[in-house]
Amino acid sequence: MLAFDSLTKRFGANVAVKNVSFSIDRPMMVGIIGASGAGKSTLLRIINRLTDATSGKLEFEGRDVLGLKGTAKREWQSQCAMIFQQFNLVPRMDVVSNVLHGTLNRRSTLATMFNLYPTADIHTAIAILDRLGIAEHAPKRAEALSGGQQQRVAIARALMQDPRIILADEPIASLDPMNAQIVMDALRRIHEEDGRTVIANLHTLDTARRYCDRVIGMRMGKVVFDGTPEQLTTGVARDIYGADADFSESATSTSIDTIETSAARAIHAAEAIA
């Protein structure tokens, strides 16, 4: 489906993505992990054509993605929807209108100016919100929702595009553990039920292991690991993050049980000192 061949992106003297080569041959859920600055976000932006590669190739079903221009580029961007860490919603606009923004690429300029949507699209938007468990919030302003709810609205907007690929850039980085689990469960269901490829930049190893079929590890712009969640051992994680023997996975865990256990230990330690 999606093939990367020596993909490279330079920003002046800095190489953000360096000779990345791998392929995704069927719909799956892929997690990309690595430290800040590893090149994860830049890679997703290249896929969606939000930024251009310096060199290399990117093909989707044999089609040259990097060579697309004009209408063809916009069509491609509608086929690989982006979900961002900070949601990128219009805060003062109602939820259903935010979702309907997923249709902007196929609407006329006049319809966009006057905020006119076909009845069928409105029904589809509400059905998607219902699927994500937030249909009752459709008439509310987006800013009135919690962070987890807003991220589900962003997912609904992406689904409104009916994409082949969903790109999620740190989709749970700003969420609490409960909402992080709800959002990741939703992305996993979308992959399984719809057969869509989901590529998510993740900052926690337990999330990558639990939800992904495949994990890509990046360090300093390079792919340094490509394997199954079972192959992502603590030793491998140390290599990906360039960490020493003191590296602890629990410090970055989004698991509710792990966080509660860590909090309990901290309380016991404080009580012992007191």
Salt bridges, closest charged atoms under 4 A:
ASP25 OD1 - ARG26 NH1 3.08
ASP52 OD1 - ARG49 NH2 3.10
GLU61 OE2 - ARG164 NH2 2.43
GLU136 OE2 - HIS137 NE2 3.47
GLU143 OE2 - ARG141 NH1 3.32
ASP162 OD1 - ARG196 NH1 3.12
GLU170 OE1 - HIS203 ND1 3.28
GLU192 OE2 - ARG188 NE 2.88
GLU193 OE1 - ARG131 NH2 3.10
ASP194 OD1 - ARG131 NH2 2.80
ASP194 OD2 - ARG196 NE 2.98
ASP213 OD1 - ARG188 NH2 3.07
ASP213 OD2 - HIS191 NE2 3.44
ASP226 OD2 - ARG214 NH2 2.78
GLU249 OE1 - ARG209 NH1 2.76
GLU271 OE1 - HIS268 ND1 3.74
